[in-house]
Amino acid sequence: MHKILLVEDNEMNRDMLSRRLLRKGFEVIMAVDGQQGVDAARLEAPSLILMDMSLPVMDGWQATRLLKAAPETRGIPIIALTAHAMATDRQMAFEAGCDDFDTKPIDWNRLLDKIQTFLT
């Protein structure tokens, strides 16, 4: 069973995504801010991280940079999730170290395809 870390501060988004991931057979760990996300990734060693970019305490850009800089977490694929759909936002996500990018509102089938690409 693959373990996915969902870093999302919006309760409705967190609830919707976690329920769908659980139904698909994934183990889900949740964090509500960037610092919790970094800590959870180091502790839990997930197979993949879904990272909201607009987070309290530490934003997703900084959390991603820290995770990709650390030897123990740099190999974990990170998919950026953001309501910002500008080309510059996509570029910033890749520059921070994200492996892929998806926009909100979430298209579940598209996101699931991306997740499965990284986990197969």
C-alpha positions, 0 to 999 in steps of 0.5 A, a space after each residue: 500500500 502506498 502512503 501519500 502525504 497530503 499537505 493542505 490547510 483547507 479542511 474541505 479540500 483535505 477531507 475530499 482528497 483524503 476520502 478519495 485517496 482512501 477509497 483508492 486504497 492509499 494510506 493517507 497522512 495529513 498536514 495542515 501547514 508547510 512545517 507539519 508537512 516537512 516534519 511528516 515527510 521526514 517521519 513517515 517517508 511517504 511514497 508521494 506528497 500532494 503539496 498545497 502551495 499557499 500554506 500557513 507557517 511555511 508555504 509550499 514553495 519553501 517546504 518543497 525546497 527543504 524536502 528536495 534539499 534533504 537526502 532522506 526526502 529528495 527522492 519523494 515525488 511532490 505534486 504541487 496543488 494550487 489555485 494559481 493557474 498562471 504559467 509563472 506559478 507552474 514554473 515556480 513550482 518546478 523551480 522549487 523542486 516539484 515533480 508535477 503541478 495540478 490546479 484547483 479546483 481538483 480534477 480528480 481523474 487527472 490528479 489520480 492519473 498523475 499520482 499513479 504515474 509516479 507510483 508505478 
